[in-house]
Amino acid sequence: MPDELLRLPFPMLLLQPLIENAVKHGIEPKRGGGSVALRAWQDGQRLWLEVADSGIGLTPQPSGTGFGLDNVRQRLNAHYGQAARLQLNANASGGATATLEIPL
């Protein structure tokens, strides 16, 4: 993460559920394990954060309750309203990526 982004205000523990999901639902069930990568960048007045894993990918029948993702969406809405969003996508090479987009 670039140093200048570390100084930006950001809601405490907002990434924690995304990292936890990557490990619990992506890496842990994958034979041989995998990796989790965090990435952040600024594009104009937007901050982008990604949590990408090389795990088993998105499954049609989710194994969790969705509470963690709902919590992140609710917190984004409380802090930024409709100006922020969370996307969850399958990676072409396997695994999944959760992307946060928030205004600066």
Secondary structure, DSSP 8 states (H G I E B T S, - for coil): --HHHHTS---TTSSHHHHHHIIIIIITTSTT---EEEEEEEETTEEEEEEEE-SS---SS-SS-SHHHHHHHHHHHHHHGGG-EEEEEE-TTSSEEEEEEEE-
